[in-house]
Amino acid sequence: MLKFKLLSLVSFLLAICLLGAAPLANTPVRIVQPDGAELDILASGDEFHNWLHDADNYSIVQNEAGYYVYARQDGETVAPTDLVVGRDLPAQRGIQPGINLSGRLIAEKYERLAEMRDYSNARSPHTGPFNNLVVFIKFADDPDFTTPISVYDQMFNSPNSNSMRRYFDDASYGQLDVDSSFYPQPTGETILCYTDIYNRNYYRVYSPSNPEGYSGDSQRTQREHQLLLRAVNYVASMVPTDLAIDGDNDGYVDNTCFIIKGSPEGWAELLWPHRWVLYTVNAMIHGKRVWDFNFQLETSALSSGASVLSHEMFHSLGAPDLYRYNDNTITPIGIWDLMASNSNPPQHMSVWMKYNYGQWLDSVPDITSSGTYTLYPVASSASNNIYRIPAWRSGEYYVLEYRKPSANYDHTLPATGLLVYRLNTQASGNAQGPPDELYLYRPHGTNTTTNGVLNMAGFSAQCGRAEISEATVPSGFMSNNAPGGLNLFDIGVAGDSITFKIKVSEIQLTYPHGGETWFSGTSKTLAWKAKSLTGSVTLEYSSDGGSSWTNLSNSASNNGFYIWSNIPQMDSEQMHVRITQNSNGQTDSNTYPFTILSEMAVPEGTWPPDGATNIPTNPLLNWTAVPGATSYQLHVSDTPDYISYIVDELDWETNTYQLNYLEPYVTYYWRVCSMSEVGVGPFCETMSFTTGNISEIPEAPALIYPAHMATNLPIDIEFSWLAMPLAESYILHISQSPYFVDPEFAIENISGTTQLVEGLNFGTLYYWRVGSANVAGESNFSQINRFTTMYVVAGEDHLNPVLINNLEQNFPNPFNPSTTISLSLKDPAAELSVLIYNIKGQVVRNLYQGTPGKQRLNLIWDGKDDQGGFVGSGIYHYRMRSGDYVQTRKMILMK
């Protein structure tokens, strides 16, 4: 049977690494065409909406004849094309990748299947011994399971490696012990299974190519539940009567996991991993009803292991998904929670999920007063691992937890630090129910529609993100983008624990925030945000760090800003502003002190020291930073009276400046002054220094001749390149290897920019490069140029070269996106064709057809087919035919 692999081994392994529990991403799927060809493609999505595609994200559907073909957009839906997967290239018809149903139709599917997301009907126990029954099923036309049972036993039960049992023991802080047993009971390493009475097609959606498939939700439910009922009835007597399958004694089996032979299927609703309840049938084992179940597919379970098992099991405990089903404008939680996007080993769920759905915490402490608080890591501490802070908006809170890798789990997280969530108890949830929408604050996530950098969500002193407040970006904005009043600062080092400070108030000063420098006589606008911008406020300032206060206004309007005009004369680095709401006494002041100065200081040069000698020819000038300076003016000259300038820099923003290309053993002079909102200050005293020998390595030169891709060159060539500043000599390398291993010519200490090289070989491809050098060292080499010398016919005078037919290796190879194919012709009047073939021998591009009329050609292939579409990565062949001469070479396109 023909086996055509769309995925290389690397792509396959990458797909496994990207696999998540729900939704799945790039999970391998084996399909079989009606002609017997087997294809490895991909499936992505979740139990409510999923699709098939190839490694380049071109969507795949089945046509009426049962062939898997590439899909095209057809209004709001998708339709098959005549491009058969494994035979045709979708780009040749202008097919776009990522074809899918419209957002409206996808939303309809989620709404239609909403009953599957009613996790409130979960009856699985949350603590104590928990027996999970694992039942293997194959359809009538499926082969037997071949994986040893020990693989599944490790995945479900191992106490010392990545398993679902170990995961829930860690996640529940030792309160839930999930033990799985397998049915039918295996024989040695051999998995036994229930074989259903129907073929796999019976559990697929009806289509003209699958007339035995199901139609509609009712028939889908009926077929699935009847299948599981038959499987339960088959294994019921095999379950030991003394096995405690109802840990909480509520009359229901703790949980049942059905593992179905095969892989998930795109555009499917039944054959995809999911959790549900067996509510339409009365499936019983020893008087206990089978209710909560996890439906797993063999390949996805083996690929993601404990990850997909734990995700679906947490559904059985009542937990919802935390990824968005329809609106993917932002990713609310992502990699930080098991119920959003899984890694393997799986990461922990958030402490809020542990409390609200796992029921493994008795309560969540609220922070209602300002102070210093400490949290311990979620993965290793069963207490002091969560705080909740009421926000200014009713029904919304901030939730804090500390994530740090543990020995077992959470070590796949992208960062360590304090996580700050927004909890909205009135929203319909991240996945349209149940309530409790969670959102994780992250850099550049400035509002509810800007995604930001979720992987950098952790706050800590180490990462330099030690604060989130109404004065920072992002702020603690609410679900309607209004201010929420979060004022979290001085977040400490992420160690065994993490400490932070909180200010709790119904008003928050946002400017000044701390660290600013103002000048006496100027005017500044004080700014604040408040839970309610009504009534009036009292404004005060302190110049001694808050020991005493001076009144600015007793009855300023509570409108969010106040202009402090003509700031009085003072010099203080301990300035504070305090705002108080007159109606309720709520107050706030800037978190860190700011500075007010009566005049601007003069900068002082710090390096090179005045009068210093033997200074490098590329010194980094330094001067003292002046408080309140918005920029600096810098002068550098080789005369003490600054008749001319080497540097005249205006509005330079930092207090350092890099000089380059100074002359050796020359005295230079420099001075700097400050610029600010109050004007330009005086220059500092002139500083001087004298350089020593050259300290800068020159740059690599640009190559002139031979030009890149030059052909038919003589065997004696005068190479040339551009002169470079500071270069005292040059190094020339010529090699037949692009890696310059043992180059044929390695000429050093070239004083000029040309070098004659004699005695190159006829008909040879060469590569050349040049480097610069001086007393400070050698530069990197230049870019590499390629050239080919002329050909000669054996036995003829080498002084009269004659070209022969020859097809050269393309360059570069591998390539992306284009490559050059060079060839020579013995008879330029002969008809010439250059064709490009894929690995199946199909012509993808007629690169040249005609009579060239010259003996050398350089043809460029831009990676497109004859229809103008880009071809995929892979191996291609190019063939030259001139008269009776034919030559073929291989090349690799790597994207």
N, C-alpha and C positions, 0 to 999 in steps of 0.2 A: 504494500500500500504506500502511495506517495505521501511523504511527510514534508510539507513546506513550512519552514519556520519563519514567522514574521519577526520573532524576537531573537536576538543574539543572546548568548549566555549572560553577557554583561547587562543587557536590557532586562532580562528575566530577573537577575539578582536585584537590580535597581527597583523593579516593580515590587519585589518582596519587601525591600527595605522601606518603601513608601506606603506599604499596606497599613490601613487603619481598621479598627473594628467596625465602626459604622459612623460615617459612610466609608465603604471600601474605596480605595483608590488604586487603579492599575493592577487589579488582581488578575493573574493569568487564567485564561479560559481556553480549553481545548474544544474546537468545533470540527465537524466533518462535513465536507461538501458532498452533494449528491454523487459526484464522480469518484468519491473515495478519498480525496485529498484531505489530509489532516492539517489544521492550522492552529497555531498558538496565537491568540489575540488577547485583548484585555477587556475587563469590565470595571465600571466605576459606578458609584451611587450608593443608595441605601435601599431598605426594604420597600420604600414607598415610590421611589423613582430611580431607575438605573439604566445603563445603556452599554452597548458594545463599541469598541473603537480599536484602532491599531496603535503602534508605538508613536506615531506622529499625530495622534489625536483625531484621525479621520473616522467619523462615525460609521458604524456598520449595522445593516439590517438584513433580514431575509426577504427574498422576493417570492413570488407565488410558486416558483419551481423549486423552492427550498434552498437556493444558493445564497450564501452570505455575500452580500454586495455592499459597495460603498453607498452612503446615503446622501441625498440632497435635501435642501430646505424646500418645503412645499407649504407655503403660508405659515400657519402656526404649528404644523406637524412636519414629519419627515417622510420621505418616499425613497424607494429603491432606485438606483441607477442601473445601467447595464455593465458597470465596472465590477468584475468579479474579484473578490479578495483572493490574493495569492497569484493572480494572473495579471491584473491591470493596475496602473498607477493612478490614484485619484486626482493628482495635480494635472494630468493631461487633459482633463475636461474643465479645469477651473473650479473643481469642487473645493469648498472651504472646509478646513478642519473645525471641529467643535460643533457640528450640526446637532441640534437638539430640539425638543419641544419648546414652545413659547413659555414664558413665565406664567402666563395665565393657565395654560393647560397643566403645567407642573403643579401649580397651586391647587387646581381642581383635583388632581390625583391625591395630594396630601389631605385635602378636605374629605374626599371620598373614603379614604382609609383611616379616618380619625379614630375610629373605635379601637384600632390596634395600638393607639397611643394612650389609651386610658389605663395608666399604670396604677390608678387607685384601686383596681380590682385585684391587685397582687395579694397572694395569701402565703407567700413564703416567709418563714421565720427570719428574724434579723439577728438573733443571738443564739448561742448554745450549739449543740450538735445539729448538723444539717446534712441530710442524706440526699445527694443528687444522683438520680438514676439516669444512666447513659444508655440509650438504645440505638443500635446500629440498624440502618434500613438501606436496602437497595431495591431498585425497580426491577421489573421482570426481565428487561433486556440489558441489565447492567452486569458487568463482571463482578467477581468477589472483591472484597477489601484485601489488599496485599500488605498494607503497613502493619508491622508488628504491634500487638496490643500494648507492649511496654512503652511505645512512643506516646500513646494516648494516656497511659497511666502516669507517665512523667508530666504530661501537659496538665492533667487534672489534679493529681494528688501529691506530687513530689514535695516533701517537707524541706528540702535543701536546695532546690533550684527553682527556676521560673515556672510556677504552676498556679492554677486558679486557687487551689487550697491555700498555698502560701500567701498569695496576694491578699485574699480576704482576711487571713489571719493578721497580716500587717495592717491592712486598711481599717479593720475593726478594732485594732489594738487588743487582739487576742480574744474578742468576744464572739466571733463567728467561726465555726469550724466546718468547712464545706468538704465533705468526704464523698467521692464519686465511686460508684460501682457499675460494672459493665454487663449488658445483656443483649442477646443471649450470652451466658457466661462463656468466655473464650476457652479454647483448647490449646494449652501451652501459649505460644506466641500468636496463634492464628485467631483472627477476629471472625466470629460467627455473626450472622445478621438475620433479620427478618426480611424475606423476599416478598415484595408486594405482588398482587395479582395483576397490576397494570404496568404498562411500559412508561418510560419517562415522558413521552409525548403527552400522556394523559394529564400530566401536571404542568404542562406548558399552556400558554395562551392560544386560543383557537386562531388559525389562519388558514388560507387556502392550501398552504403546504403542510398544515398540521390539523386535519379535520377532526381528530379525536381530542383536541385541546378543549379547555374550559372556556365558557363565555360568561362574563359578569362576575360581580363580587360574591353573589350568593353561591354560585356553582364552585367558585374558587375555594370559599370557606368550607363548603360541604366536602369537596374532594380532599382537602388537606386534613380536616378533622376525622373523616372516615379512614384515611390512611393511618393516622396516628392511633385511632381506636383499634384498628386491626393489629398494629404493632404492639400496643399495650396488651391486648388480649393474648397475643402470641407469647409474650415474655412474662406475663403476670405470675404464672405458676413457678417460674424460675427464680423469682425474687424470694430470698429466705424469709420465712414468717417471723423470725426473731430480729430482722433488721428494722430499726426504728425509722421508718420512712416518713413519719409525721412527727417531727421534732417538737412542735408546739401543741400537738394533740388537738388540732382544730378540725380534723376530719379530712384534710387534704394532704396529698403527697408534697413533701417540701419543694421539690422541683424535678422536672424531667427534661433531659437534654436529648434530642433526637439528632443523630448524625447521619446525613443522607449521602450516599455514594455519589461522587462527582463534584462538579464545581458550580459556583453561582452562574446565573445566565442573565445576560443583558436584556433590557426591556421586559424583565420578569417581575412578577409580584409574589409568587409563591416560592420559587427556587432561589431564595436569597436569605442570608442569615437574619433571623428576627426573633422577637419574643412575643408570645401571645398567651391566651388562656383557652382551654379546651371546653368552651361553654355550650357547644351544640350537641355534645355526646356525653354519655355517662361512662367514662373510662375508669375502671376500678382496679385496684391492686390490694388484696387482703382487706377489703372494706374501706379503703382510703381512696378518695377521688383524685385522679390526675387532673390538675388544673393549670398551674403555671408551667409553661414549657419554653425551652430555647430550641429553635430550629437552626441547625448548623449544617453547612455543606463541607464535605470532606476536605477539599483543597484549600478553602479559605481558613478552615480550622487549623490545618497543618501549617499553613503559611504564617499566620499571625499568632498561633498558639494561645497562651493564656490571655492575650490581649482581647481577642474577639469573644472568648469564653467569659471573661470577667465583665466586659461591657454588657453583654446580653443578660448575664446573671444579675447585674445591678438593676437592670430593668425589672427582673423578677422580684426585686426588693422594693420596687415602686419608683425608681429614679427615672427621670425623663432624659432625653437627649439635650445637650447644651450647644449643639451646632444649629445653624439656621437652615431651614428647609428650603425657603423660597428666596428671601432677600439676602443676597450674598455681598451687599455693599461693604459690610465689615465682617470680621470674624470675632465674635464676642469673647471667646475663651481660648479656643484653639488647643495647642499642645499641652496646656497646663491642667487639663482635666480628662479623666478616663472617658467621660460621657460627651466629650467634644471632638477629640481627634487623638487616636491612640498610637503610642509607640509600643515596641515589644522588646524587653519586658514593659508591661503597662505602667503608666504613671499613676500616682494616687489621684483620687477625686478630691475636690476642695473640701475643707473642713465643714463648710456650710452644707454641702451635699451629704457628708457623713452624719451631720446632726439631723438634717431635715428628712433624709430618706433612709440612710443607714441606721438611724436611731442609736448611734454608738456614743453620743454625748448627751448628758442630761439637760444641759442648758448652754446658752451662748451669752457671755457677759457683755453688757453694754457699757461703753465709755460715755459718761455724762458730765464729767468734770475735767478741767485741764490738769495735765500732769505728765509724768514720765512712766512709760509702760514697757513691758518686755514680753516677747513671744518666743516659743520654742518650736522646732521644726515639725511640720505636719507629719512627716514620714516616721518620726521616732518618738514623739511625745504625745501621750494620751490626754494631757491636760495643758492648760495655759498655751493653747495653740490657735485661738481665735478671739477676735474682738469685733463687736458691732457698734457703729456710731450712728445715731439718728442724724439724718440730713435735714436741710431746711424745707425740703419738699415732703409733704405728707405721704407716707407709705414707702419712702425710699430711705435706704441706709447705705453706709459704707461698711464693708467687711474686710478685716485685715487678717492675714495669715503669713507664716514664714515658711518658704519652701527651700529645702536643702537636701541634696541627695543622701539617701541612706544606703546601707550595705545591700539591700535587696531591691528597692524600687526608688523611683524619682531620679535615678542617676542618668536618665535619658533627657531630662529637662534642659532647656537651652541656657539657663542661668540660675543663680542662687540669689535670694533676696526676699524682701518684704513685698507681698502682693497686696494690692488695693483693689477691691471689687466694688462695683455699684450693685446694690440689691434692690430691685423694684418688686415689691410684693403685690402690686396691683396690675402688673403687666401680664400678658398671656404666656410669658415664658420665651426663652430663646427659640424653642421649637414649636411655637403656637400651643402651649399648654403642657403641663399644668402651670400655675402661676410661679412667681419668683424668677424674673429675668435677671441674669447675672452678666455683668460686663467688667472686663479687666482693663484698668488704665495702663497705657503704654506710651512711649515717646512718639510724638507726632500724631497721636490720636486726639485731635483737638476738639472733635464734636462727634455727634452720633452717626455721621456719614463719612468720616475720615478714618481709614483703617489704622494707620500708624504701624509701628514696628513691634508686633506682639511678642517676639522672642526676647525683647529687652525689657519686659514688664517688671522685672525685679528691681526694687529700690535697695540701696545699701551705700555705705560710705565708700566701699571699694570701687563701685561703678560710677561714682560722682553724681548720682541722683539720690539726694538725701532729703528731698522735700517735695510735697505736693499740696498746693493751697490755691486760693483764688488769685494769687499773684504769680503762679507758675504756669508754664505751658508744657503739658496739658494741666488744666485745673480739674477739680473734682466736679465737673459739670453733670447735671442731672439728665434723665432720659428725655427731657424737653429742652436740653441745652441751657437751662437756667442755672445760676450759681447754687451750689449745694452747701457751702460753708465749711468744707473740709479744710483743716489747717494742721497738717502733719509735717513735722520738721525735725531736724537733728537726728535723722535715721542713722543708726550706728553701723558698726562693722558686722558683717554677716559671719558669725562664728557659731559657737554652740547654741547661742541664742541671739536675738537681735533686739535692740532697745531703740525707742523713739519717743518723741514728745508730741503732745496734742494740746491745742488750744481750742476750747469749746466756747462759742459765743454766737449770738444771733447777728453780729456785725463783724466785719473783717476789713481792716485797713490793708489796701493793696499797694498804695504809693504814698510815702516812701516805704520800701520793704526792708531796706538795710543795705549798706555798702555804697549808697549814693554819696556824691560830694556836691554840695550847693555853695553858692557864694552870697555873702551879705549884699543887700541892695537889689537882688534879683527877686523875681516872683515865681512861685511854684504852685502847681495844682495838686492838692491832696486828693486822693481817691479812695473809695471804699465800696464794698458790696454788703448788702444786708438782707436778712430774711424778709423784712418789710421796709420798703423805702417810704415811710410816712413819718410825720411829726418832725421833730428837730433834734439836733445833736450838739453836744459840747465838744470843742476842740481845744487841746492844750499841747504845749511842747515843753521838753526838758532838755537842758544842756549838760546835765550831770548824771546821765544814765538812769533817770527816773526817780532820783532822790527828791527832787523838787520840781514843781510844774508851774508854767506860766500860761495864763489863759489867752486863747486866740479868739474864741467866740463861744457864747453861752447858748446861742439859739440859731445856729446855722441850719439851713434847710437840709433835711435828710434825703438829698437827691443824688448822692453818690460822688460829689466833688465839692471842693472849696479852694478858692485861690488865696494863697498866703502871699500878700503883696509886700514888697520892700522888706525882705528878711533883714532883721536887725544885725548890727555889727557884733560878731562873736567869732571865736575860734574854738571849736569843740569837735572831738571825734566820738562823743557819746551822746549824740542827739537822738531824741525819741519824739514821736507825735502820738497822742492818745485821743481816741474818739469814743464818746459815750452817748448812747441813745437816752434821751431825757425821759422817755415814756417808761422804760423798764430797767434802766441802769446797766444794760448790756454794754460791754466795753472791749476795746482791742487797741493794741499799739504795734508798731513795726517790730518784726521778729528779731531783727539784728540792728545794731546802731548804725546811724549814718553820720556824715561829717558836714559841718558848715565852716567855711573859711572867710576871713575878712579880705584876704588878698591871695593871689596865685603865687606859688613858690617858683623859684628858678631851678631848672634841672642841673644836676652835677654829673660831669663825665666820670665814668668809673673804669672803663677799659677801652683801649689801652691806656695805662697810666700816663700822665703828662710827662713828656720827655723820654718815653720808653724807646729802646732800640731793639734791633733784630726781631721786629714784629713780622708775622706772616704777610704775604702779599694779598691775602684774602681775609683780613681781620673782621670779626664781628664786633662792631661798635656797641657799647652799652652806656646808658646813663640812667640816673634815678628816675623812677616813675613819679610824676607830680600829681597829687590828688586834685581832681577836678579838671585835669587836662583832657581835652577831647582829641587832640592830635599834637604833633610836634613839627617844627621846621628845622631842617638839618643842612648845614653847609660843610663841605669838605673841599679843600684846595691844596695845591702844592706851593702856594705863596702865603705868607702870614697876613698880608693885607687883603686877601680874598679878591685879587684882581680878576681872577677867573675861577670857575667852579668845576670840580670833578663831579660833585653831587650838590644839587640845589633842590632838596625835596621839601615840598609843602604838603601839609596835612598828612604826615606820616603817623600811622595809628599806634605803633608800638614803641617801646623804649629800647629797641635794638635795631641795628641796620647792618646788613651783610655787604661788605665791599669786595670787589673782585678785580682782577687784572691790574693791580697796582704795580708800578715799576719797582724792581729790587734796588735796595740801598738808596732810597729817596725819602726825604722828610715831608710829612703831610700835616695839615692843620685842620681842626674841625671844631665846630661849635653848634649848640642846639638851644632852642627856646620852646616854651609851651604855648599852646593855643587853647582857648576855652570860650565859653559863652560870654565871658566878661572882657575878651580881647586877647591880644598877643602880648606875652610877657617879654622881658629882656633876655638876650642871649647870655649863656653862661660864659665864663672866661674861656678864651681860646686854649684848646688842648693840642699837643703835637706828639708825633711818634715817627720813628724811622724804620723802614722795612729792612728785612734781611734778604736772603736769597729767595728765589721763586719757591713758593710753597703750594702752588696749585697744579694739579695734573691737567694737562690739556685735554680737550674733547677729541673724540674720534673724527677724522676728516670725512668729507663727502667724496665719493668716487666719481671720476670723470670719464676715463677711458681705460679698458673697453667698457662700453655701455652694457647694462644688464640684458641678457638674452642675445647678445651679438653673435653672429655666425659667420662662417667662411673667413675667419681671420688668419693672417699669416702666422708662421711659427716663431717669428721674431717680433715682439711687441714692445712698444714703449708705454708703460703704464703711467697714468697721471691721476692726481687728486688735488683737492683744494688745500691751501695752506691754512693752518689753524693757529689762533693766538696762543702764545706761550710755548708752542711746540718747538723743540730744538732739533729733533730728528724724528724719523718715521720707520715703521716696520712693515714689510710687505710679505704676505703669505699667498702662495698659489698652490692649489691642491686639486686632485681629481676626486676628493671626498668632500661633501658639503660639511662634514664635521672636522675637517682639517687634521685628520690623524696622519702623522708623519708627512707633512706637506712636501711636495717636490721642491719648492723654493721657499726659503725662510730668510729673507734679506733684512738685516738690521742696520741701524745707524745711517740711514739714508738722510743726507742733509737737505736735499731739495724736495720738490713735489713731483718728480718724474723718476722713472727707473726703467732702463732697457733690459729686457729679459730675452735671451736667445735660446733656441734649441727646444722649443715646445714640440710635442708630438703632433703629427698630422691626425686629423679626424678624431680629435679628443675633446671631451667635455671637461672644462676647468671651472673652478671657483676661485675668487680672489677677494682679499680684504686688506685693509691697512689700519695700523694703529699709530697714535702719536706718543712722543716721549719727551721728557725733560728731566732735570735733576730731581724733581719731586716724585717722578714715577712714570708709569705707562698708563695710557687711557685704555678703555675697552676698545675692541676692534669695531670697525665700521660695519655697516650693512654688507651683505655678501652679494657680489655680482657674479653672474654666470655667463660664460662665453664658450664657443666651440671653434676649434681651428678647422682649416680646410681639409678636404679629403684628397687622396691621390690614388691613381690606378696602379696596381702592382706592375713593376717592370718598366714603367714609363719614367721620364725625367721628373724628379720631385720638384723641379723649379717650374713645371707647368702642370699644376694640379687640375684634376678633372673630377667633378662631383659624381657620385654614384647614388643609386637608390638607397635610401636609409630612413627608417622611422625611429626617432629618438624617444627616450623615456620622457614622459611629461614632467613638468616642473612648475610648482612644487607637487610632491606626491608623498603622503596623502595631501588633499587640498580642500579648501572651503573659503569662498564659494566658487573660485575660478582657477583654471590651470592653463598652461601654455603647452601646446603640442608642436614640436619643431620637426621638419623633415627636409630631406634633400632629394633631388630628382635628376636622374641621368638624362632623361628626355623631357624637358619642360613642355614640349608640344603634344605629349601624350595625354589622353584623358585621365584625370585624377579624381578619385573619390576617397573621402575620409568619413567613416561611419562610426558611431558609438553605440555599443550594445550593452544591455543589462545581462545579469548572470544567467538569464533564461534564454539568451540568444536573440532577444527581440531588439530591433533597432529603436533607439530612443531619440537619436539626433543625427541628421545628415549634416555634418559639420562643413563639408566642402564637396562640391560637384562641379567639374568643368575642366578647362585647359588653363593651367596656371601661367604659362609663358615665361616663367623664371625658375631658377634652379633651387631656390631656398624659400620655404614658407614657414611662418610662425602663426599657428592658428590658436585662438583662445576659445576654450569652452567655458561658458558661464554657469554650468550646472543645470541648464534648462533643457527640456525636451523640445520636439518640433512644434508643439502647441504653445510654447512659451511658459510652461509651468515648471517649477523647480522639482527636480527628481530627489528621491530620498537617499539617505546614507547607504553606502554599500560598495561592492566591487563592480567595476565597469571595464569593458574592453574597447579599444579603439583600433580600427583596421584601415590600413592604407592600401589602395590598389592603383597601380600605374602600369598600364599595358599588361604584361603577364607577370609583373612583380606584385606580390602580396605579402604584407607583414602585419602582425597583430601584437599589441602590448596590453598590459593590464594596469589599471589605475584605481585608486581608492578615494571616494568622496566621503569625508568624515565631518558630520555636522555636530 
